[in-house]
Amino acid sequence: MAGGLQLVRGGAAAPPAVAVDPLGFQEECLRAYQVSQAARGFAQTSMDNGSAVLERFLTACGNVAWEVTPADVDRVVAGLRAQGLAASTRRQYVQAFKGFHAFLMARRASEIEVAFGVRLVAPVDEFNAAHHVGADSPSTHAPPTPERMEEFFDFLKERIADARKYAAAGRDYALFRTLYLAGLRAEESASMDRSDVHFERGPFGKLHVRFGKGTHTSGPRPRWVPMLDGLDLILRWYLDEIRPRLGDGTALFCEEGGGRIHRGTIRNRLAYLLDLERAVDGDLDARGEPRVRFSPHTLRHACATRNYERGVDLVAIQQMLGHWHVGTTMRYVTPSATFIEDAYQRAVSGALTTLAGHTDAD
């Protein structure tokens, strides 16, 4: 099988006494990976879907997971794009592989080095990750406006009252409100437990994001995110009224059967709700414009942009989103077309208010 720059061979690792079948070993690792997901509370349907995507990705690579190179990832993603698959679908393939590869690095790295002479280094890096941002990159599409988001959340609230599945409708509202108001990644919200909600911390309460995204080798990067803009009230209602109807598991957000919700389910659920909104309320919004669609990740961009436009410090937004560098946060901020004018009016109004105060004092 082809090697690559991320493979460090030779040196300390001696050839195995007995040859190990790479495909058989990979199958064993895949089963162990599923067991680890089950231990974290993932639903069986989510694990099955993720496994199918992962196996298709590995087949397309033509290598076992520890032999996959950055060039393989580039080639497969380019092929998916050539097939016309959406950027979100391409990300799903890469994320499925990335999760499995991280499991191998954490649990089976020494065995792989001894058996196959390969020292694992993640083949999904900052360079090929940029290839599957796709056409919905924030550089080309502005995130949904606060008005669009409130319109969508009004639709979700209306569903709760007469939804056939009351608990699922309530969970949807709380989940997507959390993604938007806290700027969480879908995978971060899927990994949260009920015990990660701390109403007593700080003036607003905080969410403990234990599995925040880190660098390739650093592992999870935890952070605390304040529950701003009434998110604490929403989550109090959710935990008191909705979550008990979905089983007694530890997960904060779960599927109807009680199993931990999967990030793919979050993405698919949002797409379904946007389709339903259009079917119920029409293709145009209250302003007569086409209803803007968005993904769970786009909600992070909307969170960053909304907070920046209302004057929140950029470093505070960086810490909220869990970015390593403020430059990354800047790419998430896409100000509105009237941002300069709005900022000017706020500055002038503030100056006039200050001047009036000085005049009164004199």
C-alpha positions, 0 to 999 in steps of 0.5 A: 500500500502507498506510503506518504509524508505522514508515515514515519517508518523504521527505527525503533519498531521491529518487524512483527514475528507473525504477519498481521492481516491489515484488513482483518486488523482494521475490521477489529479496530472498526468494531472497537470504535463502535463499542467506544461510541456505544459507551459514549451513548450514541444511538445504533442508527447513528453508529450504523450510518457513520460506519457506512460513510466511513467504509465508503471513504476508506474504500475510495482511499484504497488504503487501510486507515493508517496508510491514508495520506493527505494526498489520498484525502485530497483525491477522495474529496475532489472525487466527491465534489466531481460527483456533485455531492454537497459540501456538507456531505463531503464534510461528513465523509471527512469527519467520519474518517477523522473520528476513526483515525483519532480513535486509532491514534489514541487506542491502537497507535502502538499496535499499528507501529509494531505490526505495520511499522507505521507511526500515525500522524493525522492526514486531515490537516489545515491544508486539505481541510480547506478543500472541503469548506465548499461553496458555502464558505463564509467568504462567499455567503453571509450567515443568516441575519438575526431577523432570519433566525428569529423567524425560524425560531418563531416557526419552531416555537409554533410547532411545539404547541401542536406537534404530534411529537411534543418532546422532539419538537421541544428538543429541536427548539432548544438544540438549535437555539443553543447552537446559535446563541452559544456558537457550538459545533454540532459535534460539541453539542452532541457530546454534552451531558446534562451535567455540563449545564451549570446555571450557578456559574457566573451571571448568566450560567455556563455550558461546559464544552468538554469535547471542544475541537483541538489540534490534530495531536492535542486532543479535546480542548475544553472551554466554558461558554456563557448562556447569553441572550436568555439561553439559560431560561431556554435550557431550564425549560428544556431540562425541566419540561422536555428532557425527562420525556426523552429517557433518563440517559446522561446526554443533554440532547438525545434522539427520541429513543434516548440515545445520544444524538449524532452530529449527522442527525443534527444536520439532517434534522435542521435540513428537514425543519428548513424544508418543513418551514418552506412547505408550511410558510412558503418560499418567501419570508415576510419581506418577500425574499427567498428564505435563506437556508443554513447548516449547523456550522453556519449558525456558528458564523451567525453567532460570531457575526451577530455578537461582533455587530453589536459590539462584543470584543473579538477576543471574547468571541474567539474564546466563546467559539473555541478558536485557537487564533483570533484570525480564525474568528475574523473569518467567521465574522461577515458584517451586514451590508450596512455595518459601516453605517450602523457603526457610524450612527452608534458612534455619533449617537454615543458622542452626542449623548456624552456631549449632552451630559457634559453640557447639562453638567456645565 
